Amino acid sequence: MLRFSALVETELDRELEKAQAALLAGFAPETRVHRIRWSQGETQVFELGSGSPLLYVHGGLGGAYEVVPILAALAEDHRVLAVDRPGHGLADPFDYRHVDLLDHGRTFLRDVMDGLGLPTVDVVANSLGALLSVAFALDAPSRVSRLALVGAPFGVARRPPLLMLPFGLPLIGQRLARYVLSNATHRGSRKFWGQVIVRHPERVDDLVIDVDVANTRRNVESWLGLLACIADWRRLGYRRELILGERWLALTMPTLLLWPEHDAFASPEEGEALVATNPNLRLVRVPGAGHNAWFDDPDTVVTEIELFLATGPQPEADAAALSPSLSTLSAAKMNATA
């Protein structure tokens, strides 16, 4: 665990709590906010709606708050549970240095599901949250019914957007990242969103940006550790073990990839190549949208997720027919690991 002085922690927590409360009041006022424990700390959960459970797993350097603008729409037919990953939002701070990130993600999601009493669940995930959700689904396929991945999953492309590359450099990268994160501003946050996160930054509500700024200031130390955990400066990209490659072929549950046409992290063509390796995967392009596509086009994203989740589980015989054959695995191996 990371440790801060009580004064600093209280001030930053209060700033984020206030901004978060305003965001929820504006978009999803009936949301229940509570905390749960996992094996290495405590985290925060947003809960709204009733019916079949739907777990939202956010990306890196973000938080559960990102889904709030579409939370009420998703909750019309589901019990939506959006969780802050460790060191994000109002979860306990977390030291990611020297952590096996995939193993950490599997442990965290398993503990959260156990804590929420979810033997199995549908998952909506974004970016780094998508990578961790896929890793968990590969390890515990009986616990994930369906995966809806919005935006390019982390690690499909081997390098981050050019704007973020300097953060992975030794020495200077950590110093630069600390300065940028510690001095987050409303104006700077919206500019960054327009460069990397969305296609139309003017469509992002001020309440979201307020939470984003407070979230960034509160979690600087955790995020520095996460950046060090994922970056391999010698390759000017991500650590090799975070590139799933041929492991995507082993994914057996129905998986929807909602791929924005203007995703800064990986192109739709890379998504199409991925989908071609496994018949359990299906890709839908989202025109005119960036990485967090629901800010650019919430109606399309919600509609596609709901249509996907409304599809009943496939009979075992059909599922077996869709599983990649040995010949498919061999033929796709080169593409998946290229």
HELIX and SHEET records of a PDB file:
HELIX    1   1 ALA A    6  PHE A   27  1                                  22    
HELIX    2   2 ALA A   64  VAL A   67  5                                   4    
HELIX    3   3 VAL A   68  LEU A   74  1                                   7    
HELIX    4   4 LEU A  101  GLY A  115  1                                  15    
HELIX    5   5 LEU A  128  ASP A  139  1                                  12    
HELIX    6   6 PRO A  141  ARG A  143  5                                   3    
HELIX    7   7 LEU A  162  GLY A  168  5                                   7    
HELIX    8   8 ILE A  172  SER A  182  1                                  11    
HELIX    9   9 HIS A  186  PHE A  192  1                                   7    
HELIX   10  10 TRP A  193  ILE A  197  3                                   5    
HELIX   11  11 PRO A  201  ARG A  203  5                                   3    
HELIX   12  12 ASP A  206  ARG A  218  1                                  13    
HELIX   13  13 VAL A  220  ILE A  230  1                                  11    
HELIX   14  14 ARG A  240  LEU A  242  5                                   3    
HELIX   15  15 GLY A  245  ALA A  250  5                                   6    
HELIX   16  16 PRO A  268  VAL A  275  1                                   8    
HELIX   17  17 ALA A  293  ASP A  296  1                                   4    
HELIX   18  18 PRO A  298  LEU A  309  1                                  12    
HELIX   19  19 GLU A  316  LEU A  322  1                                   7    
HELIX   20  20 LEU A  326  THR A  337  1                                  12    
SHEET    1   A 8 ARG A  32  TRP A  38  0                                        
SHEET    2   A 8 GLY A  41  LEU A  48 -1                                        
SHEET    3   A 8 HIS A  78  VAL A  83 -1                                        
SHEET    4   A 8 SER A  52  VAL A  57  1                                        
SHEET    5   A 8 VAL A 121  ASN A 126  1                                        
SHEET    6   A 8 VAL A 144  VAL A 150  1                                        
SHEET    7   A 8 THR A 255  PRO A 260  1                                        
SHEET    8   A 8 LEU A 281  VAL A 286  1                                        
SHEET    1   B 2 ALA A 231  ASP A 232  0                                        
SHEET    2   B 2 GLY A 237  TYR A 238 -1                                        
END                                                                             
